[in-house]
């Protein structure tokens, strides 16, 4: 066993390296800057590139260009930066450009509090781009998750040719824990499928798949555009072609919902309440559930690691036996709306806290016992 003592942001960087990342661009912002610092120490020695853009918009542009050239790319920011990323995120979604975007969330709105954690951006990550096309968002609860989920994020980005978000939190990103990276079992690495035919159409694909890939700058002309386009990459206003493209962008992710629904669960026989949580709050939830069990109050838990697309079937299956659902969040109520939508026949109790302080096990015990 080779234990290391590292924060979540460093674990993200090491996960990116394990996934084959070779390019990072970003702009310093608390509490995400140590992702940048870690990549700066890890990438150049192995021939990778680490760039500080003049601002967040430029940094995203660098990542888009590097990905279009065939690199596996990572960027990291916090709430204000994610807001500036928005237009480029839309470009990456519409033009099917793979990348991993780490959002080390802090207290908002706006500049908010740079040194206080919150899950401020959960809805923004899903809806903060034009069109409403689905995205993939993963939420780590601890340092080990930061490492593992980053590898999953790169795999999903490569397979589905889309941006994948890691919804971290200042309290995870800048808190150190012991971790034995060598003992962690990782999924096999996924690479985007390279086109090997005669006539390349950059956006031609099956109805629920991403198109095969060729990098820009090679012998074959590769057309890219941020405008509405057909399989050939040319701008189109044909409603039939537009509909086909929009449905494919949607279906390539939604049809894979079940196999990208990552989670942890603890069922306690006889429990009548299920607590559904995500992120750093899940650690407090498990602590509270264990302490309640010692008092004879049985509570089951479901820790969602995939937030978007909403793992509807998983939630319904896990919640089936429980009349009461409790949803705690480090915000004023963003993901609970999805739980209520998916479980309309259940009593859903919400506890929200957005004051820059972690939700404690004691608070959760009171919420679970007394509502």
C-alpha positions as CSV (number, residue, x, y, z in Angstrom):
1,X,0.0,0.0,0.0
2,X,1.3,3.4,-1.0
3,X,-0.7,6.1,0.7
4,X,-0.6,9.7,-0.5
5,X,-2.0,12.7,1.2
6,X,-3.6,15.0,-1.4
7,X,-6.5,17.4,-2.0
8,X,-9.3,16.7,-4.4
9,X,-8.0,19.1,-7.0
10,X,-4.7,17.3,-7.2
11,X,-6.6,14.0,-7.4
12,X,-8.5,15.4,-10.4
13,X,-5.2,16.2,-12.1
14,X,-3.8,12.8,-11.4
15,X,-7.1,11.2,-12.7
16,X,-6.7,13.3,-15.9
17,X,-3.2,12.0,-16.3
18,X,-4.3,8.4,-15.8
19,X,-7.0,9.0,-18.5
20,X,-4.4,10.2,-21.0
21,X,-4.9,13.9,-20.8
22,X,-2.2,15.8,-22.8
23,X,-3.5,19.4,-22.7
24,X,-4.7,21.8,-20.1
25,X,-5.7,25.4,-20.4
26,X,-7.2,27.6,-17.7
27,X,-7.1,30.8,-15.8
28,X,-6.4,31.1,-12.1
29,X,-9.5,31.2,-9.9
30,X,-10.1,30.2,-6.3
31,X,-10.8,27.4,-5.4
32,X,-9.8,25.7,-8.7
33,X,-6.3,27.1,-9.2
34,X,-4.6,24.0,-7.7
35,X,-6.0,21.9,-10.5
36,X,-4.0,24.2,-12.8
37,X,-1.0,24.1,-10.5
38,X,-1.0,20.3,-10.4
39,X,-1.3,20.0,-14.2
40,X,1.6,22.4,-14.6
41,X,3.8,20.1,-12.6
42,X,2.4,16.9,-14.2
43,X,2.0,17.6,-18.0
44,X,5.3,19.1,-19.2
45,X,7.5,16.3,-18.0
46,X,5.6,13.8,-20.1
47,X,5.4,16.0,-23.2
48,X,2.0,17.5,-22.5
49,X,1.0,21.2,-22.7
50,X,-0.3,23.4,-19.9
51,X,-1.4,26.9,-20.9
52,X,-2.7,29.9,-19.0
53,X,-5.1,31.8,-21.1
54,X,-5.5,35.6,-20.9
55,X,-8.9,34.9,-19.5
56,X,-11.5,32.1,-19.1
57,X,-12.9,32.6,-22.6
58,X,-9.5,32.3,-24.2
59,X,-8.7,29.2,-22.1
60,X,-11.9,27.4,-23.3
61,X,-11.0,28.4,-26.9
62,X,-7.5,26.8,-26.5
63,X,-9.1,23.6,-25.2
64,X,-11.6,23.4,-28.1
65,X,-8.8,23.8,-30.6
66,X,-6.6,21.2,-28.9
67,X,-9.5,18.7,-28.7
68,X,-10.3,19.3,-32.4
69,X,-6.6,18.5,-33.1
70,X,-7.1,15.2,-31.3
71,X,-5.9,15.9,-27.8
72,X,-7.6,14.8,-24.6
73,X,-8.2,18.1,-22.8
74,X,-9.0,19.4,-19.4
75,X,-9.9,22.8,-18.0
76,X,-10.9,23.9,-14.5
77,X,-12.6,26.9,-13.0
78,X,-15.3,28.0,-10.5
79,X,-18.7,29.6,-10.8
80,X,-17.7,33.0,-12.3
81,X,-15.5,31.2,-14.9
82,X,-18.2,28.7,-15.8
83,X,-20.4,31.7,-16.6
84,X,-17.7,33.0,-19.0
85,X,-17.3,29.5,-20.5
86,X,-21.0,29.3,-21.5
87,X,-20.8,30.3,-25.2
88,X,-17.8,28.0,-25.8
89,X,-19.6,25.2,-24.0
90,X,-22.4,25.6,-26.5
91,X,-19.9,25.3,-29.3
92,X,-18.4,22.1,-27.8
93,X,-21.9,20.6,-27.5
94,X,-23.1,21.5,-31.0
95,X,-19.9,20.7,-32.7
96,X,-19.3,17.5,-30.7
97,X,-15.9,18.5,-29.2
98,X,-14.8,16.2,-26.3
99,X,-13.4,17.8,-23.2
100,X,-13.6,17.6,-19.4
101,X,-14.6,20.7,-17.5
102,X,-14.0,20.8,-13.7
103,X,-16.2,23.2,-11.8
104,X,-14.9,23.6,-8.2
105,X,-18.0,25.3,-7.0
106,X,-18.0,28.1,-4.5
107,X,-20.7,30.2,-2.8
108,X,-22.6,32.4,-5.3
109,X,-24.2,34.3,-6.8
110,X,-21.7,36.3,-9.0
111,X,-18.3,36.6,-7.4
112,X,-19.8,35.3,-4.1
113,X,-17.3,34.0,-1.7
114,X,-14.1,32.6,-3.2
115,X,-13.1,30.6,-0.1
116,X,-16.5,29.2,0.8
117,X,-18.0,26.1,-0.7
118,X,-21.5,25.5,-2.1
119,X,-23.2,23.5,-4.8
120,X,-24.2,26.7,-6.5
121,X,-24.0,25.6,-10.1
122,X,-25.8,22.3,-10.3
123,X,-28.6,23.7,-12.6
124,X,-26.3,26.0,-14.5
125,X,-24.1,23.1,-15.6
126,X,-27.1,21.5,-17.1
127,X,-28.9,24.5,-18.6
128,X,-26.1,27.1,-18.9
129,X,-25.8,26.7,-22.7
130,X,-28.0,27.4,-25.6
131,X,-30.4,24.7,-27.0
132,X,-30.9,22.6,-23.9
133,X,-29.1,19.6,-25.4
134,X,-28.2,17.1,-22.6
135,X,-24.8,17.1,-21.0
136,X,-23.1,14.8,-18.6
137,X,-22.3,16.0,-15.0
138,X,-20.5,13.9,-12.4
139,X,-20.3,14.8,-8.8
140,X,-17.5,13.5,-6.5
141,X,-18.0,13.2,-2.8
142,X,-14.3,12.8,-1.7
143,X,-10.7,12.7,-3.0
144,X,-11.0,9.2,-4.3
145,X,-14.0,10.1,-6.3
146,X,-12.1,13.1,-7.7
147,X,-9.6,10.6,-9.1
148,X,-12.0,7.9,-10.3
149,X,-14.7,10.2,-11.7
150,X,-12.2,12.2,-13.7
151,X,-11.2,9.0,-15.6
152,X,-14.9,8.2,-16.2
153,X,-15.4,11.8,-17.4
154,X,-12.7,11.5,-20.0
155,X,-14.1,8.1,-21.1
156,X,-17.6,9.7,-21.6
157,X,-16.2,12.7,-23.3
158,X,-14.4,10.5,-25.8
159,X,-17.3,8.1,-26.4
160,X,-20.1,10.7,-26.7
161,X,-17.9,13.5,-28.1
162,X,-19.2,16.1,-25.7
163,X,-18.1,18.2,-22.8
164,X,-18.3,16.4,-19.5
165,X,-18.5,18.3,-16.2
166,X,-17.1,17.4,-12.8
167,X,-19.2,19.2,-10.2
168,X,-16.7,19.5,-7.4
169,X,-16.9,21.8,-4.4
170,X,-14.3,23.9,-2.6
171,X,-14.6,21.6,0.4
172,X,-13.6,18.6,-1.6
173,X,-11.2,20.3,-3.9
174,X,-9.1,22.0,-1.2
175,X,-9.3,19.3,1.6
176,X,-6.6,16.7,1.8
177,X,-7.3,13.1,2.5
178,X,-5.3,9.9,2.4
179,X,-5.6,7.9,-0.8
180,X,-3.9,4.8,-2.3
181,X,-4.1,5.6,-6.0
182,X,-2.3,2.3,-7.0
183,X,-5.1,0.3,-5.3
184,X,-7.9,1.9,-7.1
185,X,-9.6,-0.1,-9.9
186,X,-10.2,2.1,-12.9
187,X,-12.4,1.5,-16.0
188,X,-10.6,0.7,-19.3
189,X,-9.7,3.8,-21.2
190,X,-11.9,4.9,-24.1
191,X,-10.6,6.6,-27.2
192,X,-12.8,8.5,-29.8
193,X,-13.3,6.3,-32.9
194,X,-11.2,7.4,-35.8
195,X,-12.7,7.5,-39.2
196,X,-11.0,5.1,-41.7
197,X,-13.3,5.4,-44.8
198,X,-12.9,7.1,-48.1
199,X,-15.3,10.1,-48.0
200,X,-15.3,11.9,-44.6
201,X,-18.5,13.5,-43.4
202,X,-17.6,15.1,-40.0
203,X,-21.0,14.8,-38.5
204,X,-22.4,11.7,-40.0
205,X,-23.4,9.1,-37.4
206,X,-26.1,6.6,-36.3
207,X,-29.2,8.1,-34.7
208,X,-27.9,7.6,-31.2
209,X,-24.1,7.8,-31.6
210,X,-21.4,10.3,-31.9
211,X,-19.7,10.7,-35.3
212,X,-16.3,9.1,-36.0
213,X,-13.4,11.5,-35.6
214,X,-10.6,13.0,-37.7
215,X,-8.4,15.8,-36.3
216,X,-8.1,19.1,-38.0
217,X,-4.7,19.8,-39.6
218,X,-4.4,16.4,-41.3
219,X,-4.5,15.3,-44.9
220,X,-8.3,15.1,-44.9
221,X,-10.3,18.3,-44.8
222,X,-12.2,18.5,-41.6
223,X,-15.0,21.1,-41.5
224,X,-16.1,22.6,-38.1
225,X,-18.8,25.2,-37.5
226,X,-20.7,26.6,-34.5
227,X,-23.7,27.1,-36.7
228,X,-26.5,24.7,-37.4
229,X,-25.1,22.1,-39.8
230,X,-25.8,18.8,-41.5
231,X,-23.6,15.7,-41.6
232,X,-21.2,17.3,-44.1
233,X,-20.5,20.2,-41.7
234,X,-22.1,22.9,-44.0
235,X,-24.6,25.4,-42.6
236,X,-28.2,24.3,-43.2
237,X,-31.7,25.7,-42.6
238,X,-33.4,22.4,-43.7
239,X,-35.9,21.6,-40.9
240,X,-35.6,17.8,-41.5
241,X,-31.8,17.9,-41.3
242,X,-31.9,20.1,-38.2
243,X,-34.4,17.8,-36.5
244,X,-32.3,14.8,-37.2
245,X,-29.2,16.4,-35.8
246,X,-30.9,17.8,-32.7
247,X,-32.4,14.4,-31.9
248,X,-29.1,12.6,-32.3
249,X,-27.3,15.1,-30.0
250,X,-30.0,14.3,-27.5
251,X,-30.3,10.6,-27.9
252,X,-26.6,9.8,-27.9
253,X,-26.6,10.7,-24.2
254,X,-30.1,9.9,-23.0
255,X,-30.1,6.4,-24.6
256,X,-27.0,5.7,-22.5
257,X,-28.5,6.9,-19.2
258,X,-28.5,3.5,-17.4
259,X,-24.9,2.7,-18.0
260,X,-23.5,6.1,-17.1
261,X,-25.6,6.3,-13.9
262,X,-22.8,6.0,-11.3
263,X,-23.8,5.8,-7.6
264,X,-23.3,4.3,-4.2
265,X,-26.2,3.1,-2.0
266,X,-26.7,1.7,1.5
267,X,-30.0,-0.1,2.2
268,X,-30.9,-0.7,5.8
269,X,-33.6,-3.3,6.2
270,X,-36.7,-1.9,7.8
271,X,-35.9,1.7,6.9
272,X,-38.8,3.9,5.8
273,X,-36.7,6.9,4.7
274,X,-34.2,7.2,1.9
275,X,-31.8,10.1,1.8
276,X,-30.7,11.1,-1.7
277,X,-27.6,13.2,-1.9
278,X,-24.6,14.1,-3.9
279,X,-21.2,15.7,-3.5
280,X,-19.5,16.4,-0.2
281,X,-22.9,16.4,1.6
282,X,-23.0,12.6,1.0
283,X,-20.2,12.1,3.5
284,X,-22.3,13.8,6.2
285,X,-25.4,11.9,5.2
286,X,-23.6,8.5,5.7
287,X,-22.3,9.7,9.1
288,X,-25.7,10.8,10.1
289,X,-27.4,7.6,8.9
290,X,-24.8,5.5,10.9
291,X,-25.3,7.5,14.1
292,X,-29.1,7.2,13.7
293,X,-28.9,3.5,13.2
294,X,-27.1,3.3,16.6
295,X,-30.1,5.1,18.1
296,X,-32.5,2.6,16.4
297,X,-33.6,5.0,13.7
298,X,-33.0,3.2,10.3
299,X,-32.3,5.3,7.2
300,X,-31.1,4.2,3.8
301,X,-28.9,6.4,1.6
302,X,-28.4,6.9,-2.1
303,X,-25.3,8.9,-3.2
304,X,-25.7,10.0,-6.8
305,X,-22.4,10.4,-8.7
306,X,-24.1,11.1,-12.0
307,X,-26.4,14.1,-11.8
308,X,-27.0,14.7,-15.5
309,X,-28.6,13.1,-17.4
310,X,-30.9,12.5,-14.4
311,X,-30.6,8.8,-13.6
312,X,-34.4,8.4,-13.5
313,X,-34.7,4.6,-13.6
314,X,-32.0,4.2,-10.9
315,X,-33.8,6.7,-8.6
316,X,-37.2,5.1,-9.1
317,X,-35.7,1.6,-8.5
318,X,-33.8,2.7,-5.4
319,X,-36.7,4.7,-3.9
320,X,-39.5,2.2,-4.6
321,X,-39.6,0.8,-1.0
322,X,-39.4,4.1,0.8
323,X,-42.5,6.3,1.4
324,X,-40.3,9.3,2.5
325,X,-37.4,10.8,0.6
326,X,-35.0,13.4,2.1
327,X,-32.9,15.6,-0.2
328,X,-30.2,17.8,1.4
329,X,-28.2,20.2,-0.8
330,X,-25.6,23.0,-0.3
331,X,-27.9,25.4,-2.2
332,X,-31.4,26.7,-2.0
333,X,-32.9,23.7,-3.9
334,X,-31.6,22.9,-7.3
335,X,-31.5,19.1,-7.7
336,X,-34.5,18.4,-5.5
337,X,-36.8,19.5,-8.3
338,X,-35.5,16.6,-10.4
339,X,-36.2,14.2,-7.5
340,X,-39.7,15.5,-7.1
341,X,-40.3,15.2,-10.9
342,X,-39.0,11.6,-11.0
343,X,-40.9,10.6,-7.8
344,X,-44.3,12.3,-7.9
345,X,-45.9,9.7,-5.6
346,X,-43.4,10.1,-2.8
347,X,-43.2,12.6,0.1
348,X,-40.0,14.5,-0.7
349,X,-38.5,16.6,2.1
350,X,-35.9,19.1,1.3
351,X,-33.2,20.7,3.4
352,X,-31.1,23.5,1.8
353,X,-28.2,25.4,3.2
354,X,-26.2,28.0,1.3
355,X,-24.2,30.0,3.7
356,X,-20.7,28.8,3.0
357,X,-20.7,26.2,5.8
358,X,-20.9,22.4,5.3
359,X,-24.1,20.7,6.3
360,X,-23.3,18.7,9.4
361,X,-24.3,15.2,10.4
362,X,-26.1,16.7,13.5
363,X,-28.2,18.9,11.3
364,X,-29.1,16.0,9.0
365,X,-30.1,13.9,12.0
366,X,-32.5,16.5,13.1
367,X,-33.9,17.0,9.6
368,X,-34.4,13.2,9.1
369,X,-36.0,12.7,12.5
370,X,-38.1,15.8,12.7
371,X,-38.3,17.2,9.1
